[in-house]
């Protein structure tokens, strides 16, 4: 929530928390378990991270497998890396917004 213009919504069901910027999703997590997070990255970054962290970074669950990955929050990804990945997802989505909607 510390990223400018971020809003939290629950548009799908009562447990899927969606983080948006400018009305567009950049992260999703289940609030009951917080065992994973879906993040949007460029296609090449998704492939690289899935290779580097097999079993921890997987194709996006219920999302476009090209643009989204599901990251298991099992302690294998250092907090600083996860924080950078969340910011990267945010920046990617923010950059795709019309200038009038960018925070």
Sine and cosine of phi, psi and omega as CSV:
sin_phi,cos_phi,sin_psi,cos_psi,sin_omega,cos_omega
0.00,0.00,-0.18,0.98,-0.02,-1.00
-0.98,0.20,-0.13,0.99,0.01,-1.00
-0.99,0.12,0.70,-0.72,-0.08,-1.00
-0.82,0.58,0.73,-0.69,0.07,-1.00
0.98,0.22,0.09,1.00,-0.02,-1.00
-0.96,0.29,0.69,-0.73,0.12,-0.99
-0.78,-0.63,0.54,-0.84,0.07,-1.00
-0.98,-0.18,0.72,-0.69,0.06,-1.00
-0.67,-0.75,0.27,-0.96,0.11,-0.99
-0.76,-0.65,0.93,0.38,-0.12,-0.99
-0.98,0.21,-0.32,0.95,-0.12,-0.99
-0.99,-0.12,-0.72,0.70,0.01,-1.00
-0.31,-0.95,-0.03,-1.00,-0.11,-0.99
-0.98,0.22,-0.16,0.99,-0.05,-1.00
-0.93,-0.38,-0.22,0.98,-0.02,-1.00
-1.00,-0.07,0.96,-0.29,0.01,-1.00
-1.00,0.04,0.81,-0.59,-0.04,-1.00
-0.91,-0.42,0.77,-0.63,0.07,-1.00
-0.98,-0.20,0.77,-0.63,-0.06,-1.00
-0.78,-0.62,0.43,-0.90,0.20,-0.98
-0.75,-0.67,0.78,-0.63,-0.04,-1.00
0.86,0.51,0.47,0.88,0.00,-1.00
0.99,0.14,0.05,1.00,-0.01,-1.00
-0.92,-0.38,0.65,-0.76,-0.05,-1.00
-0.95,0.31,0.65,-0.76,0.17,-0.99
-0.77,-0.64,-0.19,0.98,0.05,-1.00
-0.36,-0.93,0.55,-0.83,0.05,-1.00
-0.67,-0.74,0.60,-0.80,0.05,-1.00
-0.49,-0.87,0.48,-0.88,0.07,-1.00
-1.00,0.07,0.87,-0.50,-0.07,-1.00
-0.96,0.27,-0.27,0.96,0.02,-1.00
-0.99,0.14,-0.55,0.83,-0.07,-1.00
-0.92,-0.40,-0.52,0.85,-0.11,-0.99
0.68,0.73,0.67,0.74,0.01,-1.00
-1.00,-0.07,-0.13,0.99,0.05,-1.00
-0.35,-0.94,0.23,-0.97,0.06,-1.00
-0.62,-0.78,0.67,-0.75,0.09,-1.00
-1.00,-0.09,0.75,-0.67,-0.01,-1.00
-0.76,-0.65,0.53,-0.85,0.01,-1.00
-0.98,-0.18,0.80,-0.60,0.03,-1.00
-0.69,-0.73,0.24,-0.97,0.13,-0.99
-0.87,0.49,0.52,-0.85,-0.05,-1.00
-0.78,0.63,-0.67,0.74,-0.04,-1.00
-0.92,0.38,-0.57,0.82,0.04,-1.00
-0.92,0.38,-0.63,0.78,0.06,-1.00
-0.85,0.52,-0.74,0.67,-0.01,-1.00
-0.89,0.45,-0.71,0.70,-0.01,-1.00
-0.87,0.49,-0.70,0.71,-0.06,-1.00
-0.95,0.32,-0.56,0.83,0.06,-1.00
-0.91,0.41,-0.58,0.81,0.05,-1.00
-0.95,0.31,-0.66,0.76,-0.04,-1.00
-0.95,0.32,-0.56,0.83,-0.04,-1.00
-0.81,-0.59,0.90,0.43,-0.03,-1.00
-0.89,0.46,0.68,-0.73,-0.01,-1.00
1.00,0.10,-0.31,0.95,0.03,-1.00
-0.96,-0.27,-0.63,0.77,0.09,-1.00
-0.94,-0.35,0.90,-0.44,-0.10,-0.99
-0.79,-0.61,0.29,-0.96,0.09,-1.00
-0.80,0.60,0.58,-0.81,-0.08,-1.00
-0.85,0.53,0.83,-0.56,0.02,-1.00
-0.94,0.34,0.85,-0.53,-0.03,-1.00
0.86,0.50,0.46,0.89,-0.02,-1.00
-0.71,-0.71,0.14,-0.99,0.12,-0.99
-0.88,0.48,0.86,-0.52,-0.03,-1.00
-0.94,0.35,-0.32,0.95,0.00,-1.00
-0.98,0.21,-0.65,0.76,-0.14,-0.99
-0.97,-0.23,-0.28,0.96,-0.09,-1.00
-0.83,-0.56,0.57,-0.82,0.13,-0.99
-0.77,-0.63,0.52,-0.85,0.12,-0.99
-0.98,-0.19,0.83,-0.56,-0.01,-1.00
-0.95,-0.30,0.88,-0.48,0.07,-1.00
-0.95,0.32,0.71,-0.70,0.02,-1.00
-0.99,-0.11,0.93,0.38,-0.08,-1.00
-0.95,-0.30,0.19,0.98,0.03,-1.00
1.00,-0.01,-0.10,0.99,-0.02,-1.00
-0.98,0.20,-0.38,0.92,0.04,-1.00
-0.99,-0.15,0.87,-0.50,0.02,-1.00
-0.86,0.51,0.54,-0.84,-0.02,-1.00
-0.82,0.57,-0.66,0.75,-0.02,-1.00
-0.90,0.43,-0.58,0.81,0.03,-1.00
-0.94,0.33,-0.71,0.70,0.01,-1.00
-0.88,0.48,-0.67,0.75,0.04,-1.00
-0.88,0.48,-0.67,0.74,0.02,-1.00
-0.91,0.42,-0.62,0.78,0.01,-1.00
-0.92,0.40,-0.64,0.77,0.03,-1.00
-0.90,0.44,-0.71,0.71,0.03,-1.00
-0.89,0.47,-0.64,0.76,0.02,-1.00
-0.88,0.48,-0.68,0.74,0.04,-1.00
-0.88,0.47,-0.72,0.70,0.04,-1.00
-0.85,0.53,-0.76,0.65,-0.05,-1.00
-0.90,0.44,-0.61,0.79,0.04,-1.00
-0.88,0.47,-0.74,0.68,-0.02,-1.00
-0.93,0.37,-0.69,0.73,0.01,-1.00
-0.86,0.50,-0.66,0.75,-0.01,-1.00
-0.90,0.44,-0.45,0.89,0.01,-1.00
-0.99,0.10,-0.09,1.00,0.00,-1.00
-0.98,0.19,0.48,-0.88,0.16,-0.99
-0.87,0.50,0.53,-0.85,-0.04,-1.00
-0.81,0.58,-0.52,0.86,-0.02,-1.00
-0.94,0.33,-0.31,0.95,0.00,-1.00
-0.97,-0.22,-0.09,1.00,-0.02,-1.00
-0.97,0.24,0.71,-0.70,0.04,-1.00
-0.94,0.33,0.00,0.00,0.00,0.00
